[in-house]
Amino acid sequence: AGSRRGRARNARGGPAMADFASLSYRELQAECKKQGLSAGGKTADLVARLTAAAAVANEEAKTSEAPPPPAGPTWSSLLQDAYKSKRLPDATVVVLGELCRE
């Protein structure tokens, strides 16, 4: 049995979840082995096993795509605040400002 073309694929390169039911028994076994799952049992068992594994993988992908943490203050904003509040002498602010641009 050759590979069927034009099938939907998931992010990991395997068949999309809805496509498992259209695979042959041998293709289901191969996909199970490829994903490190047990390849024994009835066709319905293999479809259920692959569908469950795909759902877990999709959920893990969603949680790993968390947004980056908010950016903290920049050196230039800290220097501006220090200058405005007169916590640093003017010359120190100028020198540190030049260092931040490098």
C-alpha positions in Angstrom: 0.0 0.0 0.0 1.5 3.3 -1.1 1.2 6.7 0.6 -1.9 8.6 -0.1 -1.4 12.1 -1.3 -3.3 15.3 -0.5 -4.1 14.4 3.1 -4.2 17.0 5.9 -1.1 16.9 8.1 -0.7 18.1 11.7 2.2 20.3 12.9 4.4 17.2 13.6 4.0 15.9 10.1 1.5 13.1 10.9 -2.1 12.9 9.7 -4.5 15.4 11.1 -6.8 14.1 13.9 -9.9 13.8 11.6 -7.8 11.9 9.1 -6.9 8.9 11.3 -10.2 7.1 10.5 -9.4 7.1 6.8 -6.0 5.4 7.2 -5.6 1.7 6.6 -4.8 -0.7 9.5 -1.1 -0.9 8.4 -0.9 2.9 8.1 -2.4 3.2 11.6 0.1 0.8 13.0 3.0 2.6 11.3 1.8 6.0 12.7 1.4 4.5 16.2 5.0 3.1 16.0 6.2 6.5 14.7 4.7 8.2 17.7 6.0 5.6 20.2 2.5 4.2 20.9 1.4 0.6 21.1 0.5 -0.6 17.6 -1.6 -3.6 18.6 -5.3 -3.9 18.8 -8.3 -3.3 16.6 -8.6 -0.4 14.1 -10.9 1.5 16.4 -8.3 1.2 19.2 -5.5 2.5 17.0 -7.6 5.5 15.9 -8.6 6.2 19.5 -5.0 6.0 20.6 -3.7 8.3 17.9 -6.5 10.8 18.4 -5.8 11.0 22.1 -2.1 11.4 21.5 -2.8 14.2 18.9 -5.1 16.0 21.4 -2.4 15.9 24.1 0.2 17.2 21.6 -2.1 20.0 20.5 -2.8 21.0 24.1 0.9 21.0 24.9 1.6 23.2 21.8 -1.0 25.7 23.0 0.5 25.9 26.5 4.1 26.2 25.2 3.1 29.3 23.1 2.7 31.5 26.2 3.3 35.2 25.5 6.7 36.7 26.5 6.8 38.5 29.9 6.3 42.2 29.7 9.5 44.2 29.1 11.0 46.0 32.1 12.3 49.5 32.2 15.1 50.4 29.8 18.4 51.9 30.9 17.6 55.2 29.2 14.2 55.5 31.0 16.0 54.7 34.3 18.6 57.4 33.6 15.9 59.9 32.7 14.0 59.2 35.9 17.2 59.6 37.9 18.1 62.8 36.2 14.6 64.3 36.7 14.6 63.3 40.4 18.1 64.7 40.8 19.4 61.5 42.3 22.4 61.5 39.9 24.6 64.5 39.0 24.2 65.8 35.5 27.7 64.6 34.4 27.0 61.0 35.6 23.7 61.0 33.6 25.5 62.2 30.4 28.3 59.6 30.8 25.9 56.7 31.5 23.6 57.8 28.7 26.5 57.6 26.2 27.4 54.1 27.5 23.8 53.0 27.0 23.9 54.0 23.3 26.9 51.7 22.6 
